[in-house]
């Protein structure tokens, strides 16, 4: 019995030592690359058009006079995204003028909640006029964003004493363009 027990223990030890010497293994490798291009995005969140209805507005005591939108949404609401390391620019262009007498540069934009311009005086910074003939810089050299970021923009209309009545179907389109640097 002792001999059997000794033989059994020896067999277990030899098996434990000998089996790994006869086992086969192999390895393989693969490289993994992730390509993330520069991406930019813009979402305009307004449900409807921005409207300046001056039919019941009080005329300014001196010109030019400035008015905020009368529509339910009084600012341009947008979300921006840019993952480019060097950041981005945001520009805007107006599609044309309201008429030969009422031009796109009578509309001004500024950061959200900027107070309206004072009647009788030229609009001053941060208010910036839109243009139908050139792209206008809204944001320049902004840093990379780490998520979608809300950017709301105030808008005002400058009424001049020479402005004629305007057909309400006269509209312009504002096109915002975000570009990675």
Secondary structure, DSSP 8 states (H G I E B T S, - for coil): -HHHHHHHHHHHHHHHHHHHHH-----------------EEEEE--SS------TT----SSSSEEEE--SS--EEEEEEEE--TT-EEEEEEESS-SSSSS-GGGEEEEETT-----TTS---TT-EE--SSS-EEEEEEE---SS-EEEEEEEEEEE-TT-----TT----EEEEEEE-
